[in-house]
Structure formats: structure tokens, C-alpha cells
């Protein structure tokens, strides 16, 4: 096991040696990154950071995929179809780790399993004083999520009512049309949502924080061992030289501060769908929640 940054990233992973790759200076591989990840500057910058740390593999270029749903992109990866996508960052499950090729290092330090509610302003009173899951169910609060997102079965397994759609973008309209009351978004996602989806009519509920173990990994196709080795080696090097810590504070410190996470009521949920290794990662993430929030609140914002 690697000795990672204290209170930051606790993950089991195999340390892969740099392979003997002979690359001419003009060699370049183009990596197709899932469009949702490409459009998110935090995830795109992490992929580029990992690739830039592994120059022995040659030059690289990262391009945007077609606008594929999460379910579709995972199927294309499983089918080794690199004409449409090479890399996707999604939450992990035991099934995804079995059929895809994971890089088992949480891209956000484990923050994806910490979620807040994006809501209509008129629904804010419905959330006042909520302390637990029973309060959510008794007030008939429905949660909006993507059909193929692993959050959906997690929320349902904890007794919450979930309304789904295959398209992330459509869920904003469903919230506005009152198909559900809470669009649960990762703390590293929700500010981006508001700023890039014309969501000035929506607000972030200020009092509750859902927390469940759900590491978010980079995934590649089963037969793309070179990309898997390169990404993992690059991320390991970034952890060791401190640039991964800089990345986390740069892209997630602002969210921790602006969302006031340390003052929120934490509603802890179980996640029965993780592999043993990812459950280890996820449990340590929850156990170190306060320490992680304290560190990230020493914010270093993007340029």
C-alpha cells in the first residue's frame, strides 16, 4: 500500500513499474475523453496531469467524445470500442470493476459520495430541520438522478424515492417541472452545474449533506492496458510529488468553502454495491470526512 497524503487519499493500489516504451518524439496518441468529463475542467486537467507525468509513453492529445449517455459510454468501453471513447470518469461499482479496466485512485479524493441538493427556491422550506432519512421520506422528498448512475440503487437501497432520466441535461428541466425536489449532486460538481447549465433559477440547499462511500475512478477499455498503466503511473507520480494535492485544493477547495460543508447535517447512507477494495477506500473517506474538509477549506482557487 502507498503512504498517501495524510487525511487526503486512502486507497489500495498496485504500484506499476514504468514499462519499457520506446516512443519517437513525434509519436502521439489521441485519447477520447467522455464529453461530460472533457467539459468538466477539473477532470480534464487531472487526465492531462497524469498523461503529462508519463512522457516515456510519448506525446498525447485529449479530445472530446460524442455526447453519449453514461450507460452508452460504459458499454462502448466494455466492448473495446475506442473509436468513440477511451477514458471515462464515473463512480465505481463492483460490476464496473469486473467488466472495465479501472484506475483505482479516487479522482476527487473521495468527494463524489458527498452530495448536496440542487433545488427550486420555493422548496427550501421543505428541507428545514431535516435530521435523517425518515425525515426525507416523511416529507415525500424525491431525489433526481441519472438512470445509469450508481447513486440511484444506493439511494433506493436506503429507502429514498428516486426519479431518473438517461440524460444529465434533462434532469434540470425535470427539477424545474417539479418531478422531484432534490437533484443530488457531488460537492465537486454542483458549483459547475450552476455556472454552466443556465441554472440561475436554482439554488443549493444549505443544511444537509448526504455521505456514502462511492469512490470515483478513471476507467478504460479492458484491452487498453497501455492507457491503464499510463494513467495509474501518472497519478501515482502526481501523488508522490505533491501535484495531486495541489490539484485537489485548486479544483475542490472552493466548493468545500462555499458550500459550508463543515456546518451541515451529515446524513450517512450505506453503499452495498462496492468491491472489497473500493469499500475500503470509501469507508476511510467517510471516517476522515472532517479532516478532509478542514484541509480543502484552506482554499486555492483556479486561475
Protein Blocks (a to p, Z undefined) as FASTA:
>chain_A
ZZddehkagcdddddddddddddfkbccdddddfklmmpmklmmmmmmmmmmmmmnopcd
ddddddddfklmmmmmmnopaklbmbdcddddfklmmmmccdfbdfkgopmmpccddddf
klmmmmgopabfklmmmnopacdddfklmklmmmmmnopacdddfblklmmmmmmnopaf
bdcddfklmmmmmmmnopakbccdfkbccdddddddddddfklmmlmmmmmmmmmmmmmn
opmmmmmmmmmmmmmmmnommmpccdddddfkbcfklmmmmmmmmmmmmmmmmmmmmccd
dZZ
